[in-house]
């Protein structure tokens, strides 16, 4: 095993290193081969002063401070591409890159767009800066009504954690309504938290705001604790990741599944309900936090293939090699900053791949993606006829009214 | 150097506002309070002065929902002393009442410089800075976007309309109405705010009586009513565009 020699002269370097070794598998950073695969596979590695491999080199040289200067580290979209390919299995995304962003955050080196989103999250419990009192407004007019936990007053099977964009973003609200229709068709006994729900905080955490994440987790944990239910489901892979992998360490532990997993398990019950043809050549974009971060590639594809009329085609990057939409790790709140730096958008790259796969529908399963890809469709030539649909919307369409 | 920053809590416009039953003010039950944005810049300016020249920064906020959060955030950014004014500020209390009360209390803190936001969106009876200067018998400069200390004077960058900037000298102590700090208010990580919650002490100052006299009285407050002159154009985009062009022609815009 290769060893890391940590020079004594830099206390900050030592602290950074010891902080890194405290996270699960963090000490694997010792085994870095300096192969550079991480920096090469990173969608924005070419723009970073210190992509992951070079950052580890700086850490070994005792000059991690150098890697934390400037602002190019904010191009990291926490997409797990580096972590996926690392031959030494170093937790680059959850460990190295997140720790580095935490240091930037503590030093106050943070783009103003991101600052706004974090301040909104702190103040309103959501990064969009919307009123927390209006978190369940999307349910207005939905029939049968979406029930709120505080009004149900009995034990329930399923708590649906809706999430920020699915609650507030006008485009993603349509997905929430579609998913409610699917749940109703299946006769699922469910409710949502309504105004008691706060942001899951996962993307804020990956943008370096660990303290804010913990505060949000505690609030959500207190809300969960008030009610009796068997499991949590969510349409948002970021919420899924937080609830599955991060909340338990804070003492908030519930069985949780992404909605595609929940529905795939009920496929025998769901299939007879899918009566209408959805004539489309569909390609599926694996969300980073469903796919690479949590290893779920089959459930969304099983659902798509169960819809009559759907022909599933794959893009050149799919499953483990899927491309990030650009919204992860704080990227959702850094669009202007990223454009200034890169003059390209990851979402447009992805839409071009969907066009090349001759898809008529780009299917998604993450609350960040429908608006990001629909914006990209407007910018990409030959993409004008590409339609972006969440899997929940395609299912609801096939079930019919 | 003692710098006092006076922060006003104002209704958060993220929430819909409701008029209270007597029709003379906002219904406080529906109001979410937040620190006035200009006052946030005043805090930042005070911290910048502290970092440049050395100073003790005291933040003074009326006791309302959200005031403590604002104080801890200020402490995390570098404020040294936090004072909460206890009294009934949610009802009819206006800037005259606040300035009059502060005029009595603040001299105890022996300020060399008082900063506050140049305005707030709920200033119905004039902004706080000039009123405070009047009640304390101090000079005032507003629309300030930069402060440098020179002995017992301050060199102040004052913004005028039309992109004109004046550099002015003012004797201390003085009250400054801050338009913008020299840099945008900094971000402090939530872990730092949480630390401040554990370590920072909040002092309390009783404000037993609020005298609202001297200000114009609100006789009626109501929601804006929609006018009847608006005409909605229906039809497909081409038809609507034709209508818009026709209307613009009629009015001599095209």
Interface residues (C-beta under 8 A of the other chain):
Chain A: X102 X105 X106 X108 X110 X112 X115 X118 X119 X122 X123 X124 X129 X130 X131 X133 X208 X209 X210 X211 X212 X215
Chain B: X14 X15 X16 X32 X34 X184 X186 X187 X188 X189 X190 X191 X192 X193 X194
